[in-house]
Amino acid sequence: MKLLNNLENTEGFDKKDPKNTIFCSYLQGNLPADLSDKNKVLKSSQDIVDDLADMIEVSINEVADVLANSGYLVVTGDDHLPRWAMLPGK
C-alpha cells in the first residue's frame, strides 16, 4: 500500500483507497508544527495509531514513515520521549 508521503505531492497516490483518504484527512487536520508554534501538540506514533483505530488499521512504522517524509518534526516531550510536533486544525 502506498500512503501519501507528502501533503503537496499526490502523484501515484490512490485516492480511492479509504486508508489513504482517512489518513490524509487526519494529517490535513494536524499539520506539521514549528518549534515556535504555541498551539502545537506533541503526539507519539502510537497516539496517532490510536486516534485512527476506529477508522483504519495503520502501523506505527507506517505513521513514522509518512510523517518523517512529510515535514513533521520530532521533538522531545516533557516525558523525555520523542513526539511528533503537530498543529491541530480549528
C-alpha positions as CSV (number, residue, x, y, z in Angstrom):
1,M,0.0,0.0,0.0
2,K,1.3,3.4,-0.9
3,L,0.5,6.1,1.6
4,L,0.8,9.8,0.7
5,N,4.3,10.7,1.7
6,N,4.0,14.4,1.0
7,L,0.9,16.5,1.6
8,E,1.7,18.5,-1.5
9,N,2.7,15.7,-3.9
10,T,-0.2,13.4,-4.8
11,E,1.5,11.7,-7.8
12,G,1.0,7.9,-7.5
13,F,-1.5,8.4,-4.6
14,D,-4.5,6.1,-4.8
15,K,-7.4,8.4,-3.9
16,K,-9.8,5.5,-4.0
17,D,-8.1,3.7,-1.2
18,P,-10.0,4.5,2.0
19,K,-6.9,4.1,4.2
20,N,-5.1,6.8,2.2
21,T,-8.1,9.1,2.3
22,I,-8.7,8.8,6.0
23,F,-5.0,9.1,6.9
24,C,-4.6,12.1,4.7
25,S,-7.7,13.7,6.2
26,Y,-6.2,13.2,9.6
27,L,-2.9,14.8,8.6
28,Q,-4.7,17.8,7.0
29,G,-6.3,18.4,10.4
30,N,-3.0,18.0,12.2
31,L,-0.4,19.9,10.1
32,P,3.3,20.0,10.8
33,A,4.2,22.5,13.5
34,D,7.3,24.6,14.0
35,L,9.0,24.5,17.4
36,S,7.9,28.1,17.9
37,D,4.2,27.3,17.4
38,K,2.4,28.0,20.7
39,N,-0.6,25.8,19.8
40,K,1.4,22.7,18.8
41,V,0.6,19.4,20.3
42,L,3.0,16.5,20.7
43,K,1.9,13.1,19.7
44,S,3.7,9.7,19.5
45,S,3.2,7.4,16.6
46,Q,1.2,5.2,18.9
47,D,-1.1,8.2,19.8
48,I,-1.8,8.6,16.1
49,V,-2.4,4.9,15.6
50,D,-4.9,5.1,18.5
51,D,-6.6,8.2,17.0
52,L,-7.1,6.4,13.7
53,A,-8.0,3.0,15.2
54,D,-11.8,3.5,14.9
55,M,-11.5,4.1,11.2
56,I,-8.5,2.3,9.8
57,E,-5.7,0.0,10.8
58,V,-2.3,1.6,10.4
59,S,1.0,0.6,11.9
60,I,3.4,2.6,14.0
61,N,6.0,2.2,11.3
62,E,3.6,3.5,8.6
63,V,2.8,6.5,10.7
64,A,6.5,7.2,11.3
65,D,7.4,6.8,7.6
66,V,4.7,9.1,6.4
67,L,5.3,11.8,9.0
68,A,9.1,11.7,8.7
69,N,8.7,12.2,4.9
70,S,6.0,14.9,5.1
71,G,7.9,17.6,7.1
72,Y,6.8,16.8,10.6
73,L,9.4,17.5,13.3
74,V,10.4,15.1,16.1
75,V,10.7,16.8,19.4
76,T,11.3,15.6,23.0
77,G,8.2,15.8,25.2
78,D,8.1,16.5,28.9
79,D,8.4,12.8,29.4
80,H,11.7,12.9,27.5
81,L,10.3,10.7,24.8
82,P,10.2,11.6,21.1
83,R,7.0,13.0,19.8
84,W,5.7,14.5,16.5
85,A,5.0,18.2,16.6
86,M,1.6,18.9,15.2
87,L,-0.6,21.9,14.8
88,P,-4.3,20.9,15.2
89,G,-6.9,22.5,12.9
90,K,-9.5,24.8,14.2
